Amino acid sequence: MSIISSKAEHVYKGNALMQEAYIAGASRPPTDEEIEAGAKALYDALNSVCFFSWESADRASRADYIDAMRLALKAIQGKATEE
């Protein structure tokens, strides 16, 4: 049983419809906005002593963080959905 399925079963005991909805929501692909928000949070955390904000970071730097966040989220969802 996957982590997501186990969590759905635990939280929504006996309610198959809610379990199904939870699983669908938890396993959906992240939106571009969610990925960028995660990338910004990662950038801010790793560059807390830097004077360059996310907004002033160059396009290549932003793209690197966005790509890293896509990979991280793919790994997270892969782990959460594996049986």
trRosetta pair geometry for C-beta under 8 A, 3 or more apart (Angstrom, degrees):
i j d omega theta_ij theta_ji phi_ij phi_ji
1 5 4.9 -123 -173 89 89 123
1 6 5.1 109 127 -62 118 91
1 9 7.7 -31 -174 3 143 143
1 83 6.8 13 -66 -144 7 73
2 5 4.5 94 54 9 84 102
2 6 6.7 -147 92 -6 43 88
2 80 6.5 61 170 150 109 48
2 81 5.1 -11 -148 -153 150 31
2 82 6.1 140 -116 67 94 30
2 83 5.6 -59 -60 -87 79 50
3 6 5.8 -58 -148 38 27 112
3 7 6.3 26 155 -18 64 109
3 79 6.9 22 3 132 139 76
3 80 4.6 -89 64 -143 120 59
3 81 7.6 -68 40 -51 86 26
3 82 8.0 37 -2 49 92 69
4 7 5.8 -56 -147 37 28 110
4 8 6.3 29 155 -20 64 107
4 22 7.5 177 179 130 88 91
4 23 5.5 107 142 -124 114 73
4 26 4.6 170 -137 108 120 140
4 27 5.9 73 -175 -56 176 99
4 80 5.0 70 -42 159 99 97
4 81 5.8 -2 11 -89 129 63
5 8 5.7 -54 -147 36 30 112
5 9 6.3 30 155 -19 65 107
5 19 7.9 47 -148 -180 61 108
5 23 6.2 30 -89 -102 64 121
6 9 5.8 -56 -149 36 29 111
6 10 6.3 26 154 -18 64 109
7 10 5.7 -57 -146 38 30 111
7 11 6.1 18 161 -10 68 112
7 22 7.3 -139 106 151 93 134
7 26 7.6 131 74 -93 131 169
8 11 6.2 -61 -139 43 25 101
8 12 5.8 -28 180 33 65 110
8 18 7.7 176 -167 120 92 73
8 19 4.2 102 155 -149 113 76
8 20 7.9 114 -179 -36 146 21
8 22 4.1 165 -113 85 102 132
8 23 5.2 -31 -55 -53 159 87
8 26 7.5 -135 -59 11 108 142
9 12 7.2 -73 -120 61 15 73
9 13 7.0 53 170 -96 55 54
9 19 6.2 42 -77 -125 51 130
10 13 7.1 -11 -165 -61 21 85
11 22 6.8 145 70 -110 129 163
12 15 4.5 -90 173 62 97 105
12 18 3.9 -157 -147 103 146 117
12 19 4.7 -160 82 -64 127 72
12 22 6.2 -172 -4 -15 137 140
15 18 4.1 22 119 26 119 115
15 19 6.3 152 92 -20 66 86
16 19 5.5 -55 -145 37 33 115
16 20 6.2 36 156 -21 66 105
17 20 5.8 -53 -150 35 29 113
17 21 6.4 28 152 -17 63 107
18 21 5.5 -52 -145 38 34 113
18 22 6.2 39 154 -23 66 104
19 22 5.7 -53 -149 34 30 113
19 23 6.4 28 154 -17 64 107
20 23 5.8 -56 -148 37 29 110
20 24 6.3 29 154 -19 64 108
21 24 5.7 -54 -146 37 30 112
21 25 6.3 26 157 -15 64 109
22 25 6.0 -62 -149 40 27 107
22 26 6.0 18 159 -14 66 115
23 26 5.9 -60 -138 42 26 107
23 27 6.0 1 169 0 64 118
24 27 6.6 -73 -139 47 19 94
24 28 6.5 39 160 -49 60 100
25 28 6.1 -39 -148 0 28 116
26 80 6.8 -123 156 148 111 139
27 77 6.6 116 -138 -160 58 107
27 80 7.3 -160 -93 106 78 113
27 81 5.5 86 -119 -87 114 126
30 34 4.3 -118 -175 85 103 130
30 35 5.4 123 116 -55 123 85
30 38 7.9 -9 175 -5 157 137
30 73 5.2 -51 0 178 143 155
30 77 8.0 -146 -25 -46 97 135
31 34 4.7 100 54 4 78 100
31 35 7.1 -141 96 -3 43 86
32 35 5.6 -55 -149 38 34 113
32 36 6.2 32 155 -17 67 106
33 36 5.9 -54 -145 38 30 108
33 37 6.3 32 154 -20 64 106
34 37 5.7 -53 -147 36 31 112
34 38 6.4 31 154 -17 64 106
34 73 8.0 102 120 -108 109 155
35 38 5.8 -57 -151 38 30 110
35 39 6.2 32 152 -20 65 107
35 66 6.1 67 142 -155 107 82
35 69 5.2 139 -166 112 76 123
35 70 5.8 22 -144 -75 133 75
35 73 6.6 -94 -105 -3 87 152
36 39 5.4 -51 -144 37 34 114
36 40 6.3 38 155 -22 66 103
36 66 6.2 -10 -97 -109 65 107
36 69 7.8 159 -80 71 20 158
37 40 5.8 -51 -148 34 30 112
37 41 6.5 30 152 -18 63 105
38 41 5.7 -54 -148 36 33 111
38 42 6.3 33 153 -18 66 106
38 69 4.4 139 101 -151 112 131
38 72 7.5 -153 150 76 137 127
38 73 6.9 119 68 -57 172 116
39 42 5.7 -55 -148 38 31 112
39 43 6.2 35 152 -21 65 107
39 62 7.1 81 139 -166 135 67
39 65 4.0 115 -168 131 100 99
39 66 4.5 -24 -85 -83 162 53
39 68 7.1 121 -118 62 91 89
39 69 4.1 -102 -69 -18 81 144
40 43 5.6 -53 -146 37 31 114
40 44 6.2 30 156 -18 65 107
40 54 4.6 25 -136 -122 91 163
40 65 7.6 104 -63 131 32 142
41 44 5.8 -54 -145 38 29 111
41 45 6.3 28 156 -19 63 108
42 45 5.8 -56 -146 37 29 110
42 46 6.2 13 162 -7 65 113
42 65 5.8 172 83 -160 116 107
42 68 6.9 -145 123 98 161 122
42 69 6.2 -163 4 -77 144 101
43 46 6.3 -67 -144 45 24 100
43 47 5.7 -17 170 17 64 120
43 54 5.2 110 92 -94 142 96
43 57 6.7 -73 -167 -41 146 161
43 61 7.7 92 -126 149 126 102
43 62 7.7 -20 -76 -111 154 59
43 65 4.9 -11 -63 -121 104 162
44 47 6.5 -74 -127 57 19 86
44 48 6.6 57 163 -81 59 72
44 53 7.9 12 -99 -147 89 66
44 54 6.4 -46 -58 -41 90 112
45 48 6.4 -12 -157 -45 25 106
47 50 3.8 -42 -176 27 95 128
47 52 6.7 -54 165 67 143 86
52 56 5.2 -128 -157 90 76 108
52 57 5.6 99 150 -80 116 71
53 56 5.0 79 53 17 78 98
53 57 7.1 -116 99 -26 39 84
54 57 5.6 -38 -149 5 33 119
54 62 7.2 90 -167 -103 78 99
57 61 4.3 -110 176 87 110 129
57 62 5.3 135 103 -55 117 85
58 61 5.0 94 59 8 75 103
58 62 7.2 -143 98 -4 39 90
59 62 5.7 -57 -150 38 32 112
59 63 6.2 34 153 -23 66 107
60 63 5.6 -53 -146 35 31 114
60 64 6.5 36 153 -23 63 101
61 64 5.7 -51 -153 29 32 113
61 65 6.7 25 153 -11 64 105
62 65 5.9 -61 -154 40 33 107
62 66 6.1 32 152 -20 69 109
63 66 5.6 -54 -142 39 32 112
63 67 6.2 34 157 -19 66 105
64 67 5.9 -55 -149 37 28 110
64 68 6.3 28 152 -19 63 107
65 68 5.5 -52 -145 37 33 113
65 69 6.3 34 154 -21 65 105
66 69 5.7 -53 -147 35 31 111
66 70 6.5 36 151 -22 63 102
67 70 5.6 -50 -150 31 33 114
67 71 6.6 31 153 -15 64 104
68 71 5.8 -56 -153 38 33 111
68 72 6.3 33 151 -20 66 107
69 72 5.5 -52 -143 37 34 113
69 73 6.2 31 158 -16 67 106
70 73 6.1 -58 -146 39 26 107
70 74 6.3 29 154 -21 62 108
71 74 5.7 -55 -147 35 30 113
71 75 6.4 29 154 -17 64 106
72 75 5.8 -57 -152 37 31 110
72 76 6.3 31 152 -20 66 107
73 76 5.4 -50 -143 36 35 114
73 77 6.2 28 159 -13 67 106
74 77 6.1 -57 -144 42 27 104
74 78 6.1 33 154 -24 62 109
75 78 5.6 -53 -145 35 29 115
75 79 6.4 28 157 -17 63 105
76 79 6.0 -59 -154 36 27 108
76 80 6.3 22 153 -16 64 112
77 80 5.5 -57 -142 41 34 112
77 81 6.0 13 165 -6 69 113
78 81 6.4 -72 -143 45 23 95
78 82 6.3 34 160 -42 64 104
79 82 6.1 -44 -143 11 28 114
